[in-house]
Amino acid sequence: DYMNWNWNEILDWILSLEEGRYEGYKAILCSSLKEEEICGSDLNHVQKSDIKGWGIKKFQDRTTLWQHIERIIKDNPNDDAAADGTESSGSV
């Protein structure tokens, strides 16, 4: 479950995407994710500008990584709403 990942597991996930598309960013991503102490639950709050701050300079690489982050959040429904107890239970 990505929510429990540490920064190193996030790095490994990013580097595994699209047959190593982000390998060229390994050093800067390692430094940035570690420095910012990013964890899995933080992915729910990542903005496109954050990805640029991590050192992903090419627009298309940032856009694609953003889409992967959105997909992992969507595919794992234990998001903020579930975590903070605000998810609707359907009862009245």
A tleap script that builds the chain and sets N, CA, C and O, in Angstrom:
source leaprc.protein.ff14SB
mol = sequence {
  NASP TYR MET ASN TRP ASN TRP ASN GLU ILE
  LEU ASP TRP ILE LEU SER LEU GLU GLU GLY
  ARG TYR GLU GLY TYR LYS ALA ILE LEU CYS
  SER SER LEU LYS GLU GLU GLU ILE CYS GLY
  SER ASP LEU ASN HIE VAL GLN LYS SER ASP
  ILE LYS GLY TRP GLY ILE LYS LYS PHE GLN
  ASP ARG THR THR LEU TRP GLN HIE ILE GLU
  ARG ILE ILE LYS ASP ASN PRO ASN ASP ASP
  ALA ALA ALA ASP GLY THR GLU SER SER GLY
  SER CVAL
}
set mol.1.N position { 0.847 -1.182 0.000 }
set mol.1.CA position { 0.000 0.000 0.000 }
set mol.1.C position { 0.894 1.248 0.000 }
set mol.1.O position { 1.706 1.434 0.907 }
set mol.2.N position { 0.745 2.073 -0.992 }
set mol.2.CA position { 1.620 3.243 -1.158 }
set mol.2.C position { 1.556 4.208 0.026 }
set mol.2.O position { 2.512 4.946 0.265 }
set mol.3.N position { 0.465 4.215 0.758 }
set mol.3.CA position { 0.307 5.147 1.883 }
set mol.3.C position { 1.384 4.930 2.953 }
set mol.3.O position { 1.700 5.847 3.711 }
set mol.4.N position { 1.935 3.737 3.013 }
set mol.4.CA position { 2.941 3.407 4.027 }
set mol.4.C position { 4.371 3.505 3.507 }
set mol.4.O position { 5.316 3.211 4.239 }
set mol.5.N position { 4.538 3.913 2.256 }
set mol.5.CA position { 5.881 4.009 1.690 }
set mol.5.C position { 6.690 5.114 2.351 }
set mol.5.O position { 6.148 6.132 2.783 }
set mol.6.N position { 7.998 4.892 2.421 }
set mol.6.CA position { 8.909 5.959 2.819 }
set mol.6.C position { 9.469 6.590 1.538 }
set mol.6.O position { 9.130 6.158 0.436 }
set mol.7.N position { 10.309 7.589 1.676 }
set mol.7.CA position { 10.810 8.293 0.489 }
set mol.7.C position { 11.575 7.361 -0.443 }
set mol.7.O position { 11.525 7.524 -1.662 }
set mol.8.N position { 12.281 6.388 0.121 }
set mol.8.CA position { 13.069 5.473 -0.700 }
set mol.8.C position { 12.174 4.549 -1.525 }
set mol.8.O position { 12.498 4.230 -2.669 }
set mol.9.N position { 11.066 4.126 -0.958 }
set mol.9.CA position { 10.117 3.283 -1.688 }
set mol.9.C position { 9.425 4.087 -2.791 }
set mol.9.O position { 9.132 3.552 -3.860 }
set mol.10.N position { 9.167 5.357 -2.534 }
set mol.10.CA position { 8.607 6.229 -3.573 }
set mol.10.C position { 9.613 6.373 -4.707 }
set mol.10.O position { 9.247 6.301 -5.880 }
set mol.11.N position { 10.869 6.575 -4.359 }
set mol.11.CA position { 11.925 6.664 -5.366 }
set mol.11.C position { 11.966 5.392 -6.210 }
set mol.11.O position { 12.001 5.466 -7.439 }
set mol.12.N position { 11.960 4.241 -5.570 }
set mol.12.CA position { 11.992 2.968 -6.300 }
set mol.12.C position { 10.799 2.848 -7.244 }
set mol.12.O position { 10.950 2.389 -8.376 }
set mol.13.N position { 9.626 3.253 -6.791 }
set mol.13.CA position { 8.426 3.199 -7.620 }
set mol.13.C position { 8.578 4.111 -8.844 }
set mol.13.O position { 8.311 3.691 -9.970 }
set mol.14.N position { 9.002 5.346 -8.622 }
set mol.14.CA position { 9.175 6.284 -9.733 }
set mol.14.C position { 10.174 5.729 -10.744 }
set mol.14.O position { 9.942 5.797 -11.951 }
set mol.15.N position { 11.282 5.182 -10.254 }
set mol.15.CA position { 12.315 4.661 -11.147 }
set mol.15.C position { 11.850 3.425 -11.913 }
set mol.15.O position { 12.405 3.102 -12.964 }
set mol.16.N position { 10.838 2.734 -11.396 }
set mol.16.CA position { 10.329 1.534 -12.062 }
set mol.16.C position { 9.311 1.860 -13.165 }
set mol.16.O position { 8.960 0.995 -13.968 }
set mol.17.N position { 8.845 3.104 -13.196 }
set mol.17.CA position { 7.797 3.480 -14.151 }
set mol.17.C position { 8.320 3.524 -15.580 }
set mol.17.O position { 9.452 3.936 -15.831 }
set mol.18.N position { 7.480 3.095 -16.502 }
set mol.18.CA position { 7.727 3.238 -17.934 }
set mol.18.C position { 9.135 2.797 -18.351 }
set mol.18.O position { 9.863 3.522 -19.029 }
set mol.19.N position { 9.483 1.598 -17.924 }
set mol.19.CA position { 10.761 0.989 -18.306 }
set mol.19.C position { 11.955 1.888 -18.014 }
set mol.19.O position { 12.878 1.997 -18.821 }
set mol.20.N position { 11.924 2.528 -16.853 }
set mol.20.CA position { 13.071 3.323 -16.416 }
set mol.20.C position { 13.127 4.734 -16.975 }
set mol.20.O position { 14.199 5.336 -17.033 }
set mol.21.N position { 11.999 5.260 -17.381 }
set mol.21.CA position { 11.951 6.620 -17.945 }
set mol.21.C position { 12.626 7.654 -17.046 }
set mol.21.O position { 13.230 8.608 -17.537 }
set mol.22.N position { 12.525 7.466 -15.739 }
set mol.22.CA position { 13.010 8.471 -14.788 }
set mol.22.C position { 14.396 8.155 -14.214 }
set mol.22.O position { 14.845 8.829 -13.288 }
set mol.23.N position { 15.073 7.146 -14.751 }
set mol.23.CA position { 16.410 6.776 -14.254 }
set mol.23.C position { 17.384 7.947 -14.300 }
set mol.23.O position { 18.231 8.084 -13.417 }
set mol.24.N position { 17.270 8.789 -15.316 }
set mol.24.CA position { 18.164 9.937 -15.440 }
set mol.24.C position { 17.999 10.962 -14.334 }
set mol.24.O position { 18.859 11.820 -14.135 }
set mol.25.N position { 16.894 10.870 -13.621 }
set mol.25.CA position { 16.601 11.786 -12.520 }
set mol.25.C position { 16.929 11.174 -11.156 }
set mol.25.O position { 16.640 11.779 -10.124 }
set mol.26.N position { 17.524 9.991 -11.146 }
set mol.26.CA position { 17.695 9.242 -9.894 }
set mol.26.C position { 18.393 10.052 -8.806 }
set mol.26.O position { 17.906 10.120 -7.678 }
set mol.27.N position { 19.525 10.665 -9.135 }
set mol.27.CA position { 20.296 11.379 -8.108 }
set mol.27.C position { 19.522 12.557 -7.536 }
set mol.27.O position { 19.475 12.734 -6.318 }
set mol.28.N position { 18.916 13.360 -8.395 }
set mol.28.CA position { 18.179 14.542 -7.917 }
set mol.28.C position { 16.904 14.129 -7.181 }
set mol.28.O position { 16.539 14.751 -6.183 }
set mol.29.N position { 16.226 13.086 -7.663 }
set mol.29.CA position { 15.041 12.598 -6.959 }
set mol.29.C position { 15.416 12.066 -5.576 }
set mol.29.O position { 14.731 12.344 -4.592 }
set mol.30.N position { 16.482 11.318 -5.508 }
set mol.30.CA position { 16.933 10.772 -4.228 }
set mol.30.C position { 17.181 11.904 -3.241 }
set mol.30.O position { 16.714 11.860 -2.103 }
set mol.31.N position { 17.913 12.906 -3.680 }
set mol.31.CA position { 18.231 14.048 -2.828 }
set mol.31.C position { 16.968 14.801 -2.407 }
set mol.31.O position { 16.792 15.119 -1.231 }
set mol.32.N position { 16.094 15.082 -3.370 }
set mol.32.CA position { 14.891 15.879 -3.090 }
set mol.32.C position { 13.902 15.155 -2.185 }
set mol.32.O position { 13.418 15.724 -1.206 }
set mol.33.N position { 13.602 13.901 -2.509 }
set mol.33.CA position { 12.627 13.149 -1.715 }
set mol.33.C position { 13.133 12.941 -0.287 }
set mol.33.O position { 12.364 13.014 0.671 }
set mol.34.N position { 14.433 12.681 -0.161 }
set mol.34.CA position { 15.018 12.484 1.166 }
set mol.34.C position { 14.994 13.789 1.959 }
set mol.34.O position { 14.598 13.808 3.124 }
set mol.35.N position { 15.419 14.876 1.319 }
set mol.35.CA position { 15.461 16.179 1.994 }
set mol.35.C position { 14.075 16.620 2.457 }
set mol.35.O position { 13.922 17.159 3.552 }
set mol.36.N position { 13.064 16.387 1.613 }
set mol.36.CA position { 11.703 16.796 1.957 }
set mol.36.C position { 10.993 15.771 2.835 }
set mol.36.O position { 9.877 16.009 3.297 }
set mol.37.N position { 11.649 14.618 3.067 }
set mol.37.CA position { 11.074 13.544 3.882 }
set mol.37.C position { 9.677 13.150 3.389 }
set mol.37.O position { 8.741 13.002 4.175 }
set mol.38.N position { 9.564 12.986 2.079 }
set mol.38.CA position { 8.291 12.608 1.471 }
set mol.38.C position { 7.940 11.183 1.864 }
set mol.38.O position { 8.792 10.295 1.830 }
set mol.39.N position { 6.690 10.966 2.237 }
set mol.39.CA position { 6.207 9.617 2.522 }
set mol.39.C position { 4.973 9.353 1.659 }
set mol.39.O position { 4.443 10.263 1.021 }
set mol.40.N position { 4.533 8.128 1.648 }
set mol.40.CA position { 3.443 7.722 0.768 }
set mol.40.C position { 2.181 8.541 0.910 }
set mol.40.O position { 1.554 8.891 -0.090 }
set mol.41.N position { 1.800 8.850 2.126 }
set mol.41.CA position { 0.570 9.621 2.323 }
set mol.41.C position { 0.692 11.033 1.756 }
set mol.41.O position { -0.313 11.675 1.449 }
set mol.42.N position { 1.941 11.514 1.618 }
set mol.42.CA position { 2.145 12.842 1.024 }
set mol.42.C position { 1.764 12.875 -0.454 }
set mol.42.O position { 1.459 13.940 -0.990 }
set mol.43.N position { 1.780 11.719 -1.116 }
set mol.43.CA position { 1.442 11.695 -2.540 }
set mol.43.C position { 0.046 12.243 -2.797 }
set mol.43.O position { -0.227 12.776 -3.873 }
set mol.44.N position { -0.840 12.114 -1.812 }
set mol.44.CA position { -2.206 12.639 -1.957 }
set mol.44.C position { -2.233 14.157 -2.057 }
set mol.44.O position { -3.233 14.730 -2.489 }
set mol.45.N position { -1.158 14.807 -1.668 }
set mol.45.CA position { -1.126 16.275 -1.624 }
set mol.45.C position { -0.125 16.878 -2.595 }
set mol.45.O position { 0.047 18.096 -2.636 }
set mol.46.N position { 0.535 16.033 -3.376 }
set mol.46.CA position { 1.549 16.515 -4.319 }
set mol.46.C position { 0.889 17.330 -5.431 }
set mol.46.O position { -0.128 16.933 -5.999 }
set mol.47.N position { 1.491 18.468 -5.721 }
set mol.47.CA position { 1.057 19.321 -6.829 }
set mol.47.C position { 2.076 19.189 -7.960 }
set mol.47.O position { 3.209 18.763 -7.738 }
set mol.48.N position { 1.667 19.556 -9.162 }
set mol.48.CA position { 2.602 19.489 -10.291 }
set mol.48.C position { 3.858 20.314 -10.018 }
set mol.48.O position { 4.953 19.927 -10.425 }
set mol.49.N position { 3.707 21.432 -9.341 }
set mol.49.CA position { 4.867 22.282 -9.044 }
set mol.49.C position { 5.855 21.569 -8.115 }
set mol.49.O position { 7.058 21.821 -8.180 }
set mol.50.N position { 5.352 20.683 -7.256 }
set mol.50.CA position { 6.233 19.914 -6.377 }
set mol.50.C position { 7.149 19.011 -7.196 }
set mol.50.O position { 8.330 18.853 -6.886 }
set mol.51.N position { 6.586 18.425 -8.238 }
set mol.51.CA position { 7.355 17.511 -9.075 }
set mol.51.C position { 8.493 18.260 -9.761 }
set mol.51.O position { 9.591 17.724 -9.909 }
set mol.52.N position { 8.238 19.477 -10.172 }
set mol.52.CA position { 9.311 20.290 -10.759 }
set mol.52.C position { 10.377 20.566 -9.696 }
set mol.52.O position { 11.572 20.538 -9.988 }
set mol.53.N position { 9.946 20.828 -8.484 }
set mol.53.CA position { 10.868 21.075 -7.385 }
set mol.53.C position { 11.710 19.858 -7.041 }
set mol.53.O position { 12.799 19.994 -6.484 }
set mol.54.N position { 11.217 18.671 -7.365 }
set mol.54.CA position { 11.984 17.448 -7.136 }
set mol.54.C position { 13.087 17.285 -8.172 }
set mol.54.O position { 13.932 16.399 -8.041 }
set mol.55.N position { 13.090 18.129 -9.203 }
set mol.55.CA position { 14.151 18.070 -10.205 }
set mol.55.C position { 13.725 17.501 -11.545 }
set mol.55.O position { 14.560 17.310 -12.429 }
set mol.56.N position { 12.435 17.228 -11.708 }
set mol.56.CA position { 11.941 16.728 -12.996 }
set mol.56.C position { 11.740 17.948 -13.895 }
set mol.56.O position { 10.746 18.663 -13.772 }
set mol.57.N position { 12.688 18.177 -14.794 }
set mol.57.CA position { 12.721 19.422 -15.566 }
set mol.57.C position { 11.859 19.390 -16.826 }
set mol.57.O position { 11.259 20.402 -17.188 }
set mol.58.N position { 11.792 18.246 -17.494 }
set mol.58.CA position { 11.045 18.175 -18.750 }
set mol.58.C position { 9.544 18.173 -18.475 }
set mol.58.O position { 9.053 17.404 -17.648 }
set mol.59.N position { 8.828 19.038 -19.175 }
set mol.59.CA position { 7.387 19.170 -18.988 }
set mol.59.C position { 6.681 17.827 -19.156 }
set mol.59.O position { 5.851 17.455 -18.326 }
set mol.60.N position { 7.001 17.106 -20.213 }
set mol.60.CA position { 6.313 15.846 -20.491 }
set mol.60.C position { 6.592 14.811 -19.395 }
set mol.60.O position { 5.711 14.026 -19.043 }
set mol.61.N position { 7.807 14.810 -18.863 }
set mol.61.CA position { 8.123 13.884 -17.760 }
set mol.61.C position { 7.329 14.246 -16.509 }
set mol.61.O position { 6.828 13.364 -15.812 }
set mol.62.N position { 7.213 15.546 -16.225 }
set mol.62.CA position { 6.419 15.981 -15.056 }
set mol.62.C position { 4.957 15.604 -15.225 }
set mol.62.O position { 4.329 15.092 -14.298 }
set mol.63.N position { 4.416 15.857 -16.413 }
set mol.63.CA position { 3.005 15.566 -16.669 }
set mol.63.C position { 2.723 14.074 -16.535 }
set mol.63.O position { 1.717 13.673 -15.949 }
set mol.64.N position { 3.607 13.269 -17.074 }
set mol.64.CA position { 3.416 11.821 -17.010 }
set mol.64.C position { 3.546 11.309 -15.582 }
set mol.64.O position { 2.769 10.451 -15.163 }
set mol.65.N position { 4.514 11.818 -14.833 }
set mol.65.CA position { 4.661 11.399 -13.431 }
set mol.65.C position { 3.427 11.810 -12.629 }
set mol.65.O position { 2.947 11.040 -11.797 }
set mol.66.N position { 2.916 13.006 -12.870 }
set mol.66.CA position { 1.687 13.473 -12.209 }
set mol.66.C position { 0.545 12.489 -12.477 }
set mol.66.O position { -0.218 12.156 -11.571 }
set mol.67.N position { 0.434 12.029 -13.723 }
set mol.67.CA position { -0.626 11.076 -14.081 }
set mol.67.C position { -0.436 9.750 -13.350 }
set mol.67.O position { -1.414 9.132 -12.929 }
set mol.68.N position { 0.801 9.312 -13.195 }
set mol.68.CA position { 1.061 8.068 -12.454 }
set mol.68.C position { 0.681 8.234 -10.979 }
set mol.68.O position { 0.116 7.322 -10.376 }
set mol.69.N position { 0.989 9.390 -10.406 }
set mol.69.CA position { 0.624 9.646 -9.012 }
set mol.69.C position { -0.892 9.668 -8.866 }
set mol.69.O position { -1.435 9.076 -7.933 }
set mol.70.N position { -1.578 10.348 -9.784 }
set mol.70.CA position { -3.048 10.373 -9.726 }
set mol.70.C position { -3.621 8.967 -9.837 }
set mol.70.O position { -4.587 8.630 -9.152 }
set mol.71.N position { -3.028 8.151 -10.695 }
set mol.71.CA position { -3.523 6.788 -10.908 }
set mol.71.C position { -3.335 5.935 -9.661 }
set mol.71.O position { -4.236 5.185 -9.284 }
set mol.72.N position { -2.170 6.042 -9.015 }
set mol.72.CA position { -1.943 5.199 -7.829 }
set mol.72.C position { -2.902 5.602 -6.704 }
set mol.72.O position { -3.341 4.749 -5.932 }
set mol.73.N position { -3.225 6.879 -6.609 }
set mol.73.CA position { -4.186 7.342 -5.600 }
set mol.73.C position { -5.577 6.822 -5.939 }
set mol.73.O position { -6.285 6.315 -5.068 }
set mol.74.N position { -5.966 6.947 -7.195 }
set mol.74.CA position { -7.294 6.507 -7.633 }
set mol.74.C position { -7.457 4.995 -7.473 }
set mol.74.O position { -8.525 4.517 -7.089 }
set mol.75.N position { -6.402 4.253 -7.766 }
set mol.75.CA position { -6.466 2.794 -7.705 }
set mol.75.C position { -6.401 2.249 -6.283 }
set mol.75.O position { -6.606 1.054 -6.069 }
set mol.76.N position { -6.120 3.105 -5.319 }
set mol.76.CA position { -6.047 2.713 -3.905 }
set mol.76.C position { -6.987 3.614 -3.117 }
set mol.76.O position { -6.583 4.687 -2.669 }
set mol.77.N position { -8.219 3.196 -2.945 }
set mol.77.CA position { -9.247 4.079 -2.386 }
set mol.77.C position { -9.074 4.487 -0.933 }
set mol.77.O position { -9.921 5.212 -0.411 }
set mol.78.N position { -8.021 4.059 -0.260 }
set mol.78.CA position { -7.817 4.484 1.128 }
set mol.78.C position { -7.142 5.848 1.141 }
set mol.78.O position { -5.993 5.993 1.557 }
set mol.79.N position { -7.888 6.842 0.674 }
set mol.79.CA position { -7.377 8.209 0.556 }
set mol.79.C position { -7.620 8.989 1.840 }
set mol.79.O position { -7.969 8.410 2.869 }
set mol.80.N position { -7.436 10.298 1.779 }
set mol.80.CA position { -7.618 11.148 2.952 }
set mol.80.C position { -8.989 10.999 3.582 }
set mol.80.O position { -9.109 10.967 4.807 }
set mol.81.N position { -10.019 10.909 2.764 }
set mol.81.CA position { -11.385 10.815 3.298 }
set mol.81.C position { -11.521 9.577 4.178 }
set mol.81.O position { -12.106 9.641 5.260 }
set mol.82.N position { -10.988 8.464 3.719 }
set mol.82.CA position { -11.055 7.228 4.516 }
set mol.82.C position { -10.169 7.349 5.749 }
set mol.82.O position { -10.524 6.873 6.828 }
set mol.83.N position { -9.024 7.983 5.584 }
set mol.83.CA position { -8.068 8.079 6.679 }
set mol.83.C position { -8.558 8.976 7.808 }
set mol.83.O position { -8.280 8.710 8.978 }
set mol.84.N position { -9.290 10.043 7.462 }
set mol.84.CA position { -9.716 10.967 8.515 }
set mol.84.C position { -11.157 10.725 8.985 }
set mol.84.O position { -11.695 11.480 9.795 }
set mol.85.N position { -11.767 9.657 8.462 }
set mol.85.CA position { -13.088 9.280 8.940 }
set mol.85.C position { -14.225 10.081 8.347 }
set mol.85.O position { -15.348 9.998 8.846 }
set mol.86.N position { -13.979 10.854 7.300 }
set mol.86.CA position { -15.044 11.669 6.715 }
set mol.86.C position { -15.748 10.961 5.564 }
set mol.86.O position { -16.695 11.501 4.992 }
set mol.87.N position { -15.300 9.775 5.226 }
set mol.87.CA position { -15.928 9.043 4.129 }
set mol.87.C position { -17.360 8.692 4.525 }
set mol.87.O position { -17.610 8.256 5.649 }
set mol.88.N position { -18.275 8.878 3.617 }
set mol.88.CA position { -19.683 8.626 3.895 }
set mol.88.C position { -19.933 7.140 4.076 }
set mol.88.O position { -19.480 6.324 3.273 }
set mol.89.N position { -20.655 6.790 5.131 }
set mol.89.CA position { -20.965 5.388 5.375 }
set mol.89.C position { -22.303 4.996 4.754 }
set mol.89.O position { -22.636 3.813 4.697 }
set mol.90.N position { -23.059 5.969 4.296 }
set mol.90.CA position { -24.336 5.688 3.662 }
set mol.90.C position { -25.472 5.561 4.655 }
set mol.90.O position { -26.619 5.396 4.241 }
set mol.91.N position { -25.202 5.631 5.945 }
set mol.91.CA position { -26.275 5.542 6.927 }
set mol.91.C position { -26.706 6.927 7.355 }
set mol.91.O position { -25.942 7.888 7.270 }
set mol.92.N position { -27.946 7.015 7.818 }
set mol.92.CA position { -28.488 8.313 8.224 }
set mol.92.C position { -28.775 8.304 9.691 }
set mol.92.O position { -29.239 9.305 10.236 }
savepdb mol mol.pdb
quit
